[in-house]
Structures are given as structure tokens and as C-alpha cells.
Amino acid sequence: MILNGVCVIWRGSIDLQRLDGMGCLEYDDERAQHEDALAQAAFEETRRRTRDFEDRDRSHREDMEVRAGVSEDVCMSV
């Protein structure tokens, strides 16, 4: 389980009739590495999508500037 952002394993025993027992939490290194890899992949995907969006936005702005320049030239020549 993940407890406050830390991967842990609970080890212990519980009496289900009395809801009484003892246990401890141990750091789960293997699961932590897996979760870190998932987080890194999600971060890289977000970075890639942001970069793609910025590239499309820049291209769109450049196209709009070119069109604005062409329409000004047409208006001046008329």
C-alpha cells in the first residue's frame, strides 16, 4: 500500500472478531521503484504533450501572422 506517498508493507495479525491485533509497516523498495518508474513515465508524457502543444501553438501563431501580413498587402494594393 502507499501511505503518505511511501510504499509500505503491513505485517501483522488481526483478530477479526475483536478487531484487535499487532503489526508493523515496512518500507517496500521493489514497489517504490515501480511507482517511481510510473511517475517518471507520466511526467515525461506530460512534458512531451506540453512541448507538442507549444509547437502547434507557435506554428498557428506564425500562420496567423503570415495571413495578417498578406491581407494587409492586399488591402494596400487596392
mmCIF file of the N, C-alpha and C atoms, coordinates in Angstrom:
data_MODEL
# 
_entry.id   MODEL 
# 
loop_
_atom_site.group_PDB 
_atom_site.id 
_atom_site.type_symbol 
_atom_site.label_atom_id 
_atom_site.label_alt_id 
_atom_site.label_comp_id 
_atom_site.label_asym_id 
_atom_site.label_entity_id 
_atom_site.label_seq_id 
_atom_site.pdbx_PDB_ins_code 
_atom_site.Cartn_x 
_atom_site.Cartn_y 
_atom_site.Cartn_z 
_atom_site.occupancy 
_atom_site.B_iso_or_equiv 
_atom_site.pdbx_formal_charge 
_atom_site.auth_seq_id 
_atom_site.auth_comp_id 
_atom_site.auth_asym_id 
_atom_site.auth_atom_id 
_atom_site.pdbx_PDB_model_num 
ATOM 1   N N  . MET A 1 1  ? 0.844   -1.169  0.000   1.00 0.00 ? 1  MET A N  1 
ATOM 2   C CA . MET A 1 1  ? 0.000   0.000   0.000   1.00 0.00 ? 1  MET A CA 1 
ATOM 3   C C  . MET A 1 1  ? 0.884   1.225   0.000   1.00 0.00 ? 1  MET A C  1 
ATOM 4   N N  . ILE A 1 2  ? 0.318   2.342   -0.374  1.00 0.00 ? 2  ILE A N  1 
ATOM 5   C CA . ILE A 1 2  ? 1.045   3.599   -0.351  1.00 0.00 ? 2  ILE A CA 1 
ATOM 6   C C  . ILE A 1 2  ? 0.468   4.428   0.790   1.00 0.00 ? 2  ILE A C  1 
ATOM 7   N N  . LEU A 1 3  ? 1.330   4.809   1.723   1.00 0.00 ? 3  LEU A N  1 
ATOM 8   C CA . LEU A 1 3  ? 0.920   5.555   2.902   1.00 0.00 ? 3  LEU A CA 1 
ATOM 9   C C  . LEU A 1 3  ? 1.690   6.862   2.918   1.00 0.00 ? 3  LEU A C  1 
ATOM 10  N N  . ASN A 1 4  ? 0.978   7.969   2.745   1.00 0.00 ? 4  ASN A N  1 
ATOM 11  C CA . ASN A 1 4  ? 1.615   9.292   2.689   1.00 0.00 ? 4  ASN A CA 1 
ATOM 12  C C  . ASN A 1 4  ? 2.719   9.344   1.635   1.00 0.00 ? 4  ASN A C  1 
ATOM 13  N N  . GLY A 1 5  ? 2.475   8.747   0.486   1.00 0.00 ? 5  GLY A N  1 
ATOM 14  C CA . GLY A 1 5  ? 3.420   8.782   -0.612  1.00 0.00 ? 5  GLY A CA 1 
ATOM 15  C C  . GLY A 1 5  ? 4.576   7.816   -0.482  1.00 0.00 ? 5  GLY A C  1 
ATOM 16  N N  . VAL A 1 6  ? 4.565   6.947   0.525   1.00 0.00 ? 6  VAL A N  1 
ATOM 17  C CA . VAL A 1 6  ? 5.644   5.979   0.740   1.00 0.00 ? 6  VAL A CA 1 
ATOM 18  C C  . VAL A 1 6  ? 5.076   4.571   0.593   1.00 0.00 ? 6  VAL A C  1 
ATOM 19  N N  . CYS A 1 7  ? 5.750   3.755   -0.213  1.00 0.00 ? 7  CYS A N  1 
ATOM 20  C CA . CYS A 1 7  ? 5.307   2.372   -0.403  1.00 0.00 ? 7  CYS A CA 1 
ATOM 21  C C  . CYS A 1 7  ? 5.713   1.542   0.809   1.00 0.00 ? 7  CYS A C  1 
ATOM 22  N N  . VAL A 1 8  ? 4.721   0.918   1.425   1.00 0.00 ? 8  VAL A N  1 
ATOM 23  C CA . VAL A 1 8  ? 4.978   0.117   2.627   1.00 0.00 ? 8  VAL A CA 1 
ATOM 24  C C  . VAL A 1 8  ? 4.222   -1.209  2.542   1.00 0.00 ? 8  VAL A C  1 
ATOM 25  N N  . ILE A 1 9  ? 4.679   -2.156  3.338   1.00 0.00 ? 9  ILE A N  1 
ATOM 26  C CA . ILE A 1 9  ? 4.006   -3.439  3.509   1.00 0.00 ? 9  ILE A CA 1 
ATOM 27  C C  . ILE A 1 9  ? 3.605   -3.525  4.975   1.00 0.00 ? 9  ILE A C  1 
ATOM 28  N N  . TRP A 1 10 ? 2.358   -3.886  5.234   1.00 0.00 ? 10 TRP A N  1 
ATOM 29  C CA . TRP A 1 10 ? 1.902   -4.083  6.614   1.00 0.00 ? 10 TRP A CA 1 
ATOM 30  C C  . TRP A 1 10 ? 2.055   -5.554  6.947   1.00 0.00 ? 10 TRP A C  1 
ATOM 31  N N  . ARG A 1 11 ? 2.723   -5.837  8.044   1.00 0.00 ? 11 ARG A N  1 
ATOM 32  C CA . ARG A 1 11 ? 2.908   -7.213  8.503   1.00 0.00 ? 11 ARG A CA 1 
ATOM 33  C C  . ARG A 1 11 ? 2.362   -7.302  9.923   1.00 0.00 ? 11 ARG A C  1 
ATOM 34  N N  . GLY A 1 12 ? 1.512   -8.255  10.150  1.00 0.00 ? 12 GLY A N  1 
ATOM 35  C CA . GLY A 1 12 ? 0.960   -8.426  11.480  1.00 0.00 ? 12 GLY A CA 1 
ATOM 36  C C  . GLY A 1 12 ? -0.223  -9.366  11.462  1.00 0.00 ? 12 GLY A C  1 
ATOM 37  N N  . SER A 1 13 ? -0.978  -9.343  12.541  1.00 0.00 ? 13 SER A N  1 
ATOM 38  C CA . SER A 1 13 ? -2.170  -10.189 12.629  1.00 0.00 ? 13 SER A CA 1 
ATOM 39  C C  . SER A 1 13 ? -3.291  -9.393  13.288  1.00 0.00 ? 13 SER A C  1 
ATOM 40  N N  . ILE A 1 14 ? -4.515  -9.717  12.878  1.00 0.00 ? 14 ILE A N  1 
ATOM 41  C CA . ILE A 1 14 ? -5.699  -9.046  13.406  1.00 0.00 ? 14 ILE A CA 1 
ATOM 42  C C  . ILE A 1 14 ? -6.723  -10.117 13.788  1.00 0.00 ? 14 ILE A C  1 
ATOM 43  N N  . ASP A 1 15 ? -7.289  -9.979  14.959  1.00 0.00 ? 15 ASP A N  1 
ATOM 44  C CA . ASP A 1 15 ? -8.410  -10.815 15.388  1.00 0.00 ? 15 ASP A CA 1 
ATOM 45  C C  . ASP A 1 15 ? -9.665  -10.127 14.838  1.00 0.00 ? 15 ASP A C  1 
ATOM 46  N N  . LEU A 1 16 ? -10.284 -10.730 13.831  1.00 0.00 ? 16 LEU A N  1 
ATOM 47  C CA . LEU A 1 16 ? -11.412 -10.090 13.160  1.00 0.00 ? 16 LEU A CA 1 
ATOM 48  C C  . LEU A 1 16 ? -12.669 -10.012 14.021  1.00 0.00 ? 16 LEU A C  1 
ATOM 49  N N  . GLN A 1 17 ? -12.789 -10.816 15.026  1.00 0.00 ? 17 GLN A N  1 
ATOM 50  C CA . GLN A 1 17 ? -13.953 -10.728 15.905  1.00 0.00 ? 17 GLN A CA 1 
ATOM 51  C C  . GLN A 1 17 ? -13.821 -9.570  16.882  1.00 0.00 ? 17 GLN A C  1 
ATOM 52  N N  . ARG A 1 18 ? -12.628 -9.374  17.414  1.00 0.00 ? 18 ARG A N  1 
ATOM 53  C CA . ARG A 1 18 ? -12.422 -8.292  18.374  1.00 0.00 ? 18 ARG A CA 1 
ATOM 54  C C  . ARG A 1 18 ? -11.828 -7.048  17.729  1.00 0.00 ? 18 ARG A C  1 
ATOM 55  N N  . LEU A 1 19 ? -11.413 -7.157  16.453  1.00 0.00 ? 19 LEU A N  1 
ATOM 56  C CA . LEU A 1 19 ? -10.703 -6.084  15.757  1.00 0.00 ? 19 LEU A CA 1 
ATOM 57  C C  . LEU A 1 19 ? -9.522  -5.609  16.584  1.00 0.00 ? 19 LEU A C  1 
ATOM 58  N N  . ASP A 1 20 ? -8.728  -6.571  17.009  1.00 0.00 ? 20 ASP A N  1 
ATOM 59  C CA . ASP A 1 20 ? -7.572  -6.316  17.850  1.00 0.00 ? 20 ASP A CA 1 
ATOM 60  C C  . ASP A 1 20 ? -6.380  -7.034  17.221  1.00 0.00 ? 20 ASP A C  1 
ATOM 61  N N  . GLY A 1 21 ? -5.201  -6.467  17.344  1.00 0.00 ? 21 GLY A N  1 
ATOM 62  C CA . GLY A 1 21 ? -4.036  -7.136  16.817  1.00 0.00 ? 21 GLY A CA 1 
ATOM 63  C C  . GLY A 1 21 ? -2.804  -6.261  16.886  1.00 0.00 ? 21 GLY A C  1 
ATOM 64  N N  . MET A 1 22 ? -1.751  -6.738  16.274  1.00 0.00 ? 22 MET A N  1 
ATOM 65  C CA . MET A 1 22 ? -0.488  -6.013  16.252  1.00 0.00 ? 22 MET A CA 1 
ATOM 66  C C  . MET A 1 22 ? 0.099   -6.128  14.858  1.00 0.00 ? 22 MET A C  1 
ATOM 67  N N  . GLY A 1 23 ? 0.891   -5.161  14.493  1.00 0.00 ? 23 GLY A N  1 
ATOM 68  C CA . GLY A 1 23 ? 1.534   -5.191  13.199  1.00 0.00 ? 23 GLY A CA 1 
ATOM 69  C C  . GLY A 1 23 ? 2.572   -4.098  13.089  1.00 0.00 ? 23 GLY A C  1 
ATOM 70  N N  . CYS A 1 24 ? 3.222   -4.063  11.964  1.00 0.00 ? 24 CYS A N  1 
ATOM 71  C CA . CYS A 1 24 ? 4.215   -3.015  11.706  1.00 0.00 ? 24 CYS A CA 1 
ATOM 72  C C  . CYS A 1 24 ? 4.220   -2.712  10.208  1.00 0.00 ? 24 CYS A C  1 
ATOM 73  N N  . LEU A 1 25 ? 4.761   -1.563  9.864   1.00 0.00 ? 25 LEU A N  1 
ATOM 74  C CA . LEU A 1 25 ? 4.905   -1.155  8.476   1.00 0.00 ? 25 LEU A CA 1 
ATOM 75  C C  . LEU A 1 25 ? 6.363   -1.262  8.087   1.00 0.00 ? 25 LEU A C  1 
ATOM 76  N N  . GLU A 1 26 ? 6.624   -1.840  6.921   1.00 0.00 ? 26 GLU A N  1 
ATOM 77  C CA . GLU A 1 26 ? 7.984   -1.968  6.411   1.00 0.00 ? 26 GLU A CA 1 
ATOM 78  C C  . GLU A 1 26 ? 8.053   -1.306  5.044   1.00 0.00 ? 26 GLU A C  1 
ATOM 79  N N  . TYR A 1 27 ? 9.149   -0.633  4.796   1.00 0.00 ? 27 TYR A N  1 
ATOM 80  C CA . TYR A 1 27 ? 9.371   0.022   3.506   1.00 0.00 ? 27 TYR A CA 1 
ATOM 81  C C  . TYR A 1 27 ? 9.434   -1.031  2.402   1.00 0.00 ? 27 TYR A C  1 
ATOM 82  N N  . ASP A 1 28 ? 8.711   -0.799  1.295   1.00 0.00 ? 28 ASP A N  1 
ATOM 83  C CA . ASP A 1 28 ? 8.668   -1.743  0.164   1.00 0.00 ? 28 ASP A CA 1 
ATOM 84  C C  . ASP A 1 28 ? 9.474   -1.156  -0.991  1.00 0.00 ? 28 ASP A C  1 
ATOM 85  N N  . ASP A 1 29 ? 10.753  -1.494  -1.039  1.00 0.00 ? 29 ASP A N  1 
ATOM 86  C CA . ASP A 1 29 ? 11.665  -0.924  -2.027  1.00 0.00 ? 29 ASP A CA 1 
ATOM 87  C C  . ASP A 1 29 ? 11.267  -1.300  -3.457  1.00 0.00 ? 29 ASP A C  1 
ATOM 88  N N  . GLU A 1 30 ? 10.883  -2.542  -3.677  1.00 0.00 ? 30 GLU A N  1 
ATOM 89  C CA . GLU A 1 30 ? 10.525  -3.006  -5.032  1.00 0.00 ? 30 GLU A CA 1 
ATOM 90  C C  . GLU A 1 30 ? 9.322   -2.227  -5.575  1.00 0.00 ? 30 GLU A C  1 
ATOM 91  N N  . ARG A 1 31 ? 8.290   -2.109  -4.765  1.00 0.00 ? 31 ARG A N  1 
ATOM 92  C CA . ARG A 1 31 ? 7.088   -1.371  -5.190  1.00 0.00 ? 31 ARG A CA 1 
ATOM 93  C C  . ARG A 1 31 ? 7.395   0.121   -5.356  1.00 0.00 ? 31 ARG A C  1 
ATOM 94  N N  . ALA A 1 32 ? 8.262   0.644   -4.499  1.00 0.00 ? 32 ALA A N  1 
ATOM 95  C CA . ALA A 1 32 ? 8.634   2.056   -4.597  1.00 0.00 ? 32 ALA A CA 1 
ATOM 96  C C  . ALA A 1 32 ? 9.329   2.334   -5.931  1.00 0.00 ? 32 ALA A C  1 
ATOM 97  N N  . GLN A 1 33 ? 10.211  1.440   -6.361  1.00 0.00 ? 33 GLN A N  1 
ATOM 98  C CA . GLN A 1 33 ? 10.886  1.609   -7.649  1.00 0.00 ? 33 GLN A CA 1 
ATOM 99  C C  . GLN A 1 33 ? 9.887   1.539   -8.794  1.00 0.00 ? 33 GLN A C  1 
ATOM 100 N N  . HIS A 1 34 ? 8.926   0.627   -8.692  1.00 0.00 ? 34 HIS A N  1 
ATOM 101 C CA . HIS A 1 34 ? 7.887   0.501   -9.720  1.00 0.00 ? 34 HIS A CA 1 
ATOM 102 C C  . HIS A 1 34 ? 7.044   1.781   -9.788  1.00 0.00 ? 34 HIS A C  1 
ATOM 103 N N  . GLU A 1 35 ? 6.621   2.277   -8.645  1.00 0.00 ? 35 GLU A N  1 
ATOM 104 C CA . GLU A 1 35 ? 5.821   3.509   -8.601  1.00 0.00 ? 35 GLU A CA 1 
ATOM 105 C C  . GLU A 1 35 ? 6.612   4.694   -9.127  1.00 0.00 ? 35 GLU A C  1 
ATOM 106 N N  . ASP A 1 36 ? 7.912   4.754   -8.812  1.00 0.00 ? 36 ASP A N  1 
ATOM 107 C CA . ASP A 1 36 ? 8.759   5.837   -9.309  1.00 0.00 ? 36 ASP A CA 1 
ATOM 108 C C  . ASP A 1 36 ? 8.865   5.789   -10.824 1.00 0.00 ? 36 ASP A C  1 
ATOM 109 N N  . ALA A 1 37 ? 9.011   4.587   -11.385 1.00 0.00 ? 37 ALA A N  1 
ATOM 110 C CA . ALA A 1 37 ? 9.075   4.441   -12.840 1.00 0.00 ? 37 ALA A CA 1 
ATOM 111 C C  . ALA A 1 37 ? 7.771   4.902   -13.490 1.00 0.00 ? 37 ALA A C  1 
ATOM 112 N N  . LEU A 1 38 ? 6.633   4.556   -12.881 1.00 0.00 ? 38 LEU A N  1 
ATOM 113 C CA . LEU A 1 38 ? 5.342   5.014   -13.410 1.00 0.00 ? 38 LEU A CA 1 
ATOM 114 C C  . LEU A 1 38 ? 5.223   6.535   -13.351 1.00 0.00 ? 38 LEU A C  1 
ATOM 115 N N  . ALA A 1 39 ? 5.662   7.118   -12.246 1.00 0.00 ? 39 ALA A N  1 
ATOM 116 C CA . ALA A 1 39 ? 5.597   8.576   -12.100 1.00 0.00 ? 39 ALA A CA 1 
ATOM 117 C C  . ALA A 1 39 ? 6.507   9.262   -13.120 1.00 0.00 ? 39 ALA A C  1 
ATOM 118 N N  . GLN A 1 40 ? 7.702   8.722   -13.332 1.00 0.00 ? 40 GLN A N  1 
ATOM 119 C CA . GLN A 1 40 ? 8.617   9.299   -14.318 1.00 0.00 ? 40 GLN A CA 1 
ATOM 120 C C  . GLN A 1 40 ? 8.037   9.213   -15.725 1.00 0.00 ? 40 GLN A C  1 
ATOM 121 N N  . ALA A 1 41 ? 7.417   8.091   -16.058 1.00 0.00 ? 41 ALA A N  1 
ATOM 122 C CA . ALA A 1 41 ? 6.804   7.929   -17.385 1.00 0.00 ? 41 ALA A CA 1 
ATOM 123 C C  . ALA A 1 41 ? 5.675   8.929   -17.571 1.00 0.00 ? 41 ALA A C  1 
ATOM 124 N N  . ALA A 1 42 ? 4.852   9.113   -16.542 1.00 0.00 ? 42 ALA A N  1 
ATOM 125 C CA . ALA A 1 42 ? 3.750   10.082  -16.629 1.00 0.00 ? 42 ALA A CA 1 
ATOM 126 C C  . ALA A 1 42 ? 4.297   11.499  -16.780 1.00 0.00 ? 42 ALA A C  1 
ATOM 127 N N  . PHE A 1 43 ? 5.365   11.813  -16.062 1.00 0.00 ? 43 PHE A N  1 
ATOM 128 C CA . PHE A 1 43 ? 5.979   13.134  -16.148 1.00 0.00 ? 43 PHE A CA 1 
ATOM 129 C C  . PHE A 1 43 ? 6.525   13.379  -17.553 1.00 0.00 ? 43 PHE A C  1 
ATOM 130 N N  . GLU A 1 44 ? 7.220   12.393  -18.117 1.00 0.00 ? 44 GLU A N  1 
ATOM 131 C CA . GLU A 1 44 ? 7.770   12.532  -19.467 1.00 0.00 ? 44 GLU A CA 1 
ATOM 132 C C  . GLU A 1 44 ? 6.664   12.674  -20.509 1.00 0.00 ? 44 GLU A C  1 
ATOM 133 N N  . GLU A 1 45 ? 5.574   11.927  -20.343 1.00 0.00 ? 45 GLU A N  1 
ATOM 134 C CA . GLU A 1 45 ? 4.444   12.041  -21.271 1.00 0.00 ? 45 GLU A CA 1 
ATOM 135 C C  . GLU A 1 45 ? 3.831   13.438  -21.201 1.00 0.00 ? 45 GLU A C  1 
ATOM 136 N N  . THR A 1 46 ? 3.695   13.965  -20.003 1.00 0.00 ? 46 THR A N  1 
ATOM 137 C CA . THR A 1 46 ? 3.161   15.319  -19.839 1.00 0.00 ? 46 THR A CA 1 
ATOM 138 C C  . THR A 1 46 ? 4.093   16.338  -20.466 1.00 0.00 ? 46 THR A C  1 
ATOM 139 N N  . ARG A 1 47 ? 5.388   16.174  -20.257 1.00 0.00 ? 47 ARG A N  1 
ATOM 140 C CA . ARG A 1 47 ? 6.363   17.092  -20.855 1.00 0.00 ? 47 ARG A CA 1 
ATOM 141 C C  . ARG A 1 47 ? 6.285   17.037  -22.381 1.00 0.00 ? 47 ARG A C  1 
ATOM 142 N N  . ARG A 1 48 ? 6.170   15.813  -22.942 1.00 0.00 ? 48 ARG A N  1 
ATOM 143 C CA . ARG A 1 48 ? 6.085   15.660  -24.401 1.00 0.00 ? 48 ARG A CA 1 
ATOM 144 C C  . ARG A 1 48 ? 4.826   16.318  -24.950 1.00 0.00 ? 48 ARG A C  1 
ATOM 145 N N  . ARG A 1 49 ? 3.693   16.101  -24.273 1.00 0.00 ? 49 ARG A N  1 
ATOM 146 C CA . ARG A 1 49 ? 2.441   16.691  -24.737 1.00 0.00 ? 49 ARG A CA 1 
ATOM 147 C C  . ARG A 1 49 ? 2.472   18.214  -24.649 1.00 0.00 ? 49 ARG A C  1 
ATOM 148 N N  . THR A 1 50 ? 3.099   18.751  -23.601 1.00 0.00 ? 50 THR A N  1 
ATOM 149 C CA . THR A 1 50 ? 3.229   20.200  -23.462 1.00 0.00 ? 50 THR A CA 1 
ATOM 150 C C  . THR A 1 50 ? 4.085   20.756  -24.584 1.00 0.00 ? 50 THR A C  1 
ATOM 151 N N  . ARG A 1 51 ? 5.196   20.080  -24.890 1.00 0.00 ? 51 ARG A N  1 
ATOM 152 C CA . ARG A 1 51 ? 6.078   20.518  -25.972 1.00 0.00 ? 51 ARG A CA 1 
ATOM 153 C C  . ARG A 1 51 ? 5.338   20.472  -27.312 1.00 0.00 ? 51 ARG A C  1 
ATOM 154 N N  . ASP A 1 52 ? 4.563   19.409  -27.564 1.00 0.00 ? 52 ASP A N  1 
ATOM 155 C CA . ASP A 1 52 ? 3.781   19.312  -28.799 1.00 0.00 ? 52 ASP A CA 1 
ATOM 156 C C  . ASP A 1 52 ? 2.772   20.444  -28.903 1.00 0.00 ? 52 ASP A C  1 
ATOM 157 N N  . PHE A 1 53 ? 2.088   20.734  -27.788 1.00 0.00 ? 53 PHE A N  1 
ATOM 158 C CA . PHE A 1 53 ? 1.112   21.819  -27.784 1.00 0.00 ? 53 PHE A CA 1 
ATOM 159 C C  . PHE A 1 53 ? 1.787   23.156  -28.086 1.00 0.00 ? 53 PHE A C  1 
ATOM 160 N N  . GLU A 1 54 ? 2.930   23.413  -27.452 1.00 0.00 ? 54 GLU A N  1 
ATOM 161 C CA . GLU A 1 54 ? 3.631   24.675  -27.687 1.00 0.00 ? 54 GLU A CA 1 
ATOM 162 C C  . GLU A 1 54 ? 4.093   24.786  -29.128 1.00 0.00 ? 54 GLU A C  1 
ATOM 163 N N  . ASP A 1 55 ? 4.535   23.685  -29.734 1.00 0.00 ? 55 ASP A N  1 
ATOM 164 C CA . ASP A 1 55 ? 4.951   23.697  -31.136 1.00 0.00 ? 55 ASP A CA 1 
ATOM 165 C C  . ASP A 1 55 ? 3.770   24.012  -32.049 1.00 0.00 ? 55 ASP A C  1 
ATOM 166 N N  . ARG A 1 56 ? 2.621   23.358  -31.784 1.00 0.00 ? 56 ARG A N  1 
ATOM 167 C CA . ARG A 1 56 ? 1.429   23.638  -32.600 1.00 0.00 ? 56 ARG A CA 1 
ATOM 168 C C  . ARG A 1 56 ? 0.969   25.085  -32.415 1.00 0.00 ? 56 ARG A C  1 
ATOM 169 N N  . ASP A 1 57 ? 1.021   25.582  -31.191 1.00 0.00 ? 57 ASP A N  1 
ATOM 170 C CA . ASP A 1 57 ? 0.608   26.957  -30.915 1.00 0.00 ? 57 ASP A CA 1 
ATOM 171 C C  . ASP A 1 57 ? 1.520   27.947  -31.637 1.00 0.00 ? 57 ASP A C  1 
ATOM 172 N N  . ARG A 1 58 ? 2.832   27.710  -31.586 1.00 0.00 ? 58 ARG A N  1 
ATOM 173 C CA . ARG A 1 58 ? 3.789   28.586  -32.262 1.00 0.00 ? 58 ARG A CA 1 
ATOM 174 C C  . ARG A 1 58 ? 3.544   28.568  -33.776 1.00 0.00 ? 58 ARG A C  1 
ATOM 175 N N  . SER A 1 59 ? 3.315   27.374  -34.328 1.00 0.00 ? 59 SER A N  1 
ATOM 176 C CA . SER A 1 59 ? 3.047   27.251  -35.761 1.00 0.00 ? 59 SER A CA 1 
ATOM 177 C C  . SER A 1 59 ? 1.770   27.997  -36.138 1.00 0.00 ? 59 SER A C  1 
ATOM 178 N N  . HIS A 1 60 ? 0.742   27.849  -35.313 1.00 0.00 ? 60 HIS A N  1 
ATOM 179 C CA . HIS A 1 60 ? -0.522  28.536  -35.574 1.00 0.00 ? 60 HIS A CA 1 
ATOM 180 C C  . HIS A 1 60 ? -0.327  30.049  -35.539 1.00 0.00 ? 60 HIS A C  1 
ATOM 181 N N  . ARG A 1 61 ? 0.404   30.546  -34.554 1.00 0.00 ? 61 ARG A N  1 
ATOM 182 C CA . ARG A 1 61 ? 0.647   31.995  -34.462 1.00 0.00 ? 61 ARG A CA 1 
ATOM 183 C C  . ARG A 1 61 ? 1.413   32.503  -35.677 1.00 0.00 ? 61 ARG A C  1 
ATOM 184 N N  . GLU A 1 62 ? 2.418   31.748  -36.107 1.00 0.00 ? 62 GLU A N  1 
ATOM 185 C CA . GLU A 1 62 ? 3.187   32.150  -37.286 1.00 0.00 ? 62 GLU A CA 1 
ATOM 186 C C  . GLU A 1 62 ? 2.299   32.191  -38.518 1.00 0.00 ? 62 GLU A C  1 
ATOM 187 N N  . ASP A 1 63 ? 1.424   31.194  -38.678 1.00 0.00 ? 63 ASP A N  1 
ATOM 188 C CA . ASP A 1 63 ? 0.487   31.181  -39.806 1.00 0.00 ? 63 ASP A CA 1 
ATOM 189 C C  . ASP A 1 63 ? -0.433  32.392  -39.760 1.00 0.00 ? 63 ASP A C  1 
ATOM 190 N N  . MET A 1 64 ? -0.915  32.723  -38.577 1.00 0.00 ? 64 MET A N  1 
ATOM 191 C CA . MET A 1 64 ? -1.811  33.885  -38.435 1.00 0.00 ? 64 MET A CA 1 
ATOM 192 C C  . MET A 1 64 ? -1.082  35.178  -38.759 1.00 0.00 ? 64 MET A C  1 
ATOM 193 N N  . GLU A 1 65 ? 0.180   35.291  -38.374 1.00 0.00 ? 65 GLU A N  1 
ATOM 194 C CA . GLU A 1 65 ? 0.964   36.489  -38.682 1.00 0.00 ? 65 GLU A CA 1 
ATOM 195 C C  . GLU A 1 65 ? 1.180   36.613  -40.183 1.00 0.00 ? 65 GLU A C  1 
ATOM 196 N N  . VAL A 1 66 ? 1.462   35.487  -40.854 1.00 0.00 ? 66 VAL A N  1 
ATOM 197 C CA . VAL A 1 66 ? 1.655   35.496  -42.311 1.00 0.00 ? 66 VAL A CA 1 
ATOM 198 C C  . VAL A 1 66 ? 0.358   35.903  -42.992 1.00 0.00 ? 66 VAL A C  1 
ATOM 199 N N  . ARG A 1 67 ? -0.765  35.343  -42.559 1.00 0.00 ? 67 ARG A N  1 
ATOM 200 C CA . ARG A 1 67 ? -2.060  35.687  -43.155 1.00 0.00 ? 67 ARG A CA 1 
ATOM 201 C C  . ARG A 1 67 ? -2.394  37.147  -42.919 1.00 0.00 ? 67 ARG A C  1 
ATOM 202 N N  . ALA A 1 68 ? -2.093  37.662  -41.742 1.00 0.00 ? 68 ALA A N  1 
ATOM 203 C CA . ALA A 1 68 ? -2.357  39.068  -41.439 1.00 0.00 ? 68 ALA A CA 1 
ATOM 204 C C  . ALA A 1 68 ? -1.502  39.951  -42.341 1.00 0.00 ? 68 ALA A C  1 
ATOM 205 N N  . GLY A 1 69 ? -0.257  39.564  -42.570 1.00 0.00 ? 69 GLY A N  1 
ATOM 206 C CA . GLY A 1 69 ? 0.623   40.327  -43.452 1.00 0.00 ? 69 GLY A CA 1 
ATOM 207 C C  . GLY A 1 69 ? 0.128   40.302  -44.889 1.00 0.00 ? 69 GLY A C  1 
ATOM 208 N N  . VAL A 1 70 ? -0.364  39.158  -45.371 1.00 0.00 ? 70 VAL A N  1 
ATOM 209 C CA . VAL A 1 70 ? -0.891  39.036  -46.733 1.00 0.00 ? 70 VAL A CA 1 
ATOM 210 C C  . VAL A 1 70 ? -2.148  39.879  -46.889 1.00 0.00 ? 70 VAL A C  1 
ATOM 211 N N  . SER A 1 71 ? -3.040  39.859  -45.917 1.00 0.00 ? 71 SER A N  1 
ATOM 212 C CA . SER A 1 71 ? -4.275  40.627  -46.038 1.00 0.00 ? 71 SER A CA 1 
ATOM 213 C C  . SER A 1 71 ? -3.985  42.119  -45.986 1.00 0.00 ? 71 SER A C  1 
ATOM 214 N N  . GLU A 1 72 ? -2.963  42.552  -45.244 1.00 0.00 ? 72 GLU A N  1 
ATOM 215 C CA . GLU A 1 72 ? -2.594  43.979  -45.232 1.00 0.00 ? 72 GLU A CA 1 
ATOM 216 C C  . GLU A 1 72 ? -2.052  44.382  -46.590 1.00 0.00 ? 72 GLU A C  1 
ATOM 217 N N  . ASP A 1 73 ? -1.226  43.511  -47.215 1.00 0.00 ? 73 ASP A N  1 
ATOM 218 C CA . ASP A 1 73 ? -0.686  43.816  -48.546 1.00 0.00 ? 73 ASP A CA 1 
ATOM 219 C C  . ASP A 1 73 ? -1.812  43.937  -49.570 1.00 0.00 ? 73 ASP A C  1 
ATOM 220 N N  . VAL A 1 74 ? -2.812  43.076  -49.487 1.00 0.00 ? 74 VAL A N  1 
ATOM 221 C CA . VAL A 1 74 ? -3.941  43.095  -50.420 1.00 0.00 ? 74 VAL A CA 1 
ATOM 222 C C  . VAL A 1 74 ? -4.730  44.378  -50.232 1.00 0.00 ? 74 VAL A C  1 
ATOM 223 N N  . CYS A 1 75 ? -4.978  44.768  -49.004 1.00 0.00 ? 75 CYS A N  1 
ATOM 224 C CA . CYS A 1 75 ? -5.732  45.996  -48.725 1.00 0.00 ? 75 CYS A CA 1 
ATOM 225 C C  . CYS A 1 75 ? -4.986  47.232  -49.209 1.00 0.00 ? 75 CYS A C  1 
ATOM 226 N N  . MET A 1 76 ? -3.670  47.273  -49.119 1.00 0.00 ? 76 MET A N  1 
ATOM 227 C CA . MET A 1 76 ? -2.883  48.439  -49.524 1.00 0.00 ? 76 MET A CA 1 
ATOM 228 C C  . MET A 1 76 ? -2.826  48.545  -51.040 1.00 0.00 ? 76 MET A C  1 
ATOM 229 N N  . SER A 1 77 ? -2.865  47.427  -51.738 1.00 0.00 ? 77 SER A N  1 
ATOM 230 C CA . SER A 1 77 ? -2.760  47.472  -53.195 1.00 0.00 ? 77 SER A CA 1 
ATOM 231 C C  . SER A 1 77 ? -4.088  47.799  -53.862 1.00 0.00 ? 77 SER A C  1 
ATOM 232 N N  . VAL A 1 78 ? -5.180  47.752  -53.130 1.00 0.00 ? 78 VAL A N  1 
ATOM 233 C CA . VAL A 1 78 ? -6.488  48.012  -53.737 1.00 0.00 ? 78 VAL A CA 1 
ATOM 234 C C  . VAL A 1 78 ? -6.758  49.447  -53.801 1.00 0.00 ? 78 VAL A C  1 
# 
